[in-house]
Amino acid sequence: MPTGAGTFAELPLAPGLAKALHRNGLTTPFPIQTAVLADALAGRDVLGRGRTGSGKTLAFGLPLLTLLAGKRAASKAPLALILAPTRELAQQVTASLTPYATALRLRMATVVGGLSATAQAQTLARGAEIVVATPGRLADLVKAGQCRLDQITTTVIDEADQMSDIGFLPQVSALLDQTPRNGQRMLFSATLDKAVDRLVRRFLHDPVTHGVDPPTGSVTTMRHHLLEVAAGDKLAIAADIAARNPRSIMFVATKRAADRLATRLSATGLPAVALHGGRSQNQRTRALEQFRTGTATVLVATNVAARGIHIDELDLVVNVDPPADGKDYLHRGGRTARAGRSGTVFTLVFPEQRREVHRLLTKAGIRPDMTAVTPGHPALIPA
């Protein structure tokens, strides 16, 4: 929950922002928003650590909007850049900031794969002060001469730990190289690890670090359970969990597994949808909307959905397949226990996986309960 330390109206924001925030029911800033604002407005480079739901988007969005107030971008030459690892996260950032950008008459453009590049290029050509982008599509538009980054005054990298992974790093670095060397850079992430340090050393100048969670990024308002299952019981137990809980996100390792589990759950009368990188953007958007509105009660996802999904009042995440590392676990679990709410994470493990997964979670600062379960076990209902 927000702290009582002041209100948005008392912060040095651009005129009109506090009123816009109030219209959206926001009066009191979250800790990371208060912590970051002064340094960001002073033009400092910022390294922010806060788990999903801690208010990171407004923590970088409000100072960015304030710094841009009254400015106008030329055609194809945005003034601020927000990079995100997935289409869903980019669209969520745009949706979160648009009411406040509109209040300041600032224009936003979303540049992501899976949607019309021509339409995105046309939006940039008309002029947009802020571009929210995934690296691949932005790189394509820059290469085609439909966007240039030499006027960027502030760059934000959201989910910096994922953006620092080896698959993203070359593209992210190439894009940052095209922004002015003296521009402001802000990196935000739930975890700040050695991978993020590569970007920090290369692109940030004397950054100030703000963190509002334990350094491990673990979520203290969550309950964590390892459920030891027999191989032949795994899907039945997943279905049992879904039947006993009103809404849940279930994570699996592959696209095929996501489709298979969603089909199985739907066949048993549990409305389920699959979300993964093999689906078109329209299919992914539709799946999320069905889950948000309750038409589907289970969202079965691969890691593509571990970031950027904002679902209100979600209390349960189920790792049907255990994550590969602690960072993935934290981001999957970050779909629940948002903004101070409590939540539960179930992770299904075979007996031979138990020791390794327990070690992975302990390293991430999490000490889960362990229970051997069969279908119908009472532990399949969160306490």
Secondary structure, DSSP 8 states (H G I E B T S, - for coil): ---SS--GGGS---TTHHHHHHHTT--S--HHHHHHHHHHHTT--EEEE--TTSSHHHHHHHHHHHHHTT---BTTB-SEEEE-SSHHHHHHHHHHHHHHHHHTT--EEEE-TTS-HHHHHHHHHH--SEEEE-HHHHHHHHHTTS---TT--EEEEESHHHHTSTTTHHHHHHHHHTS-TTSEEEEEES---HHHHHHHHHH-SS-EEEE-S-TT---TTEEEEEEE--GGGHHHHHHHHHHHSS-EEEE-SSHHHHHHHHHHHHHTT--EEEE-TTS-HHHHHHHHHHHHHTS-SEEEE-GGGSSS---TT--EEEESS--SSHHHHHHHHTTSSGGG--EEEEEEE-GGGHHHHHHHHHHTT---EEEE--TT-GGGS--
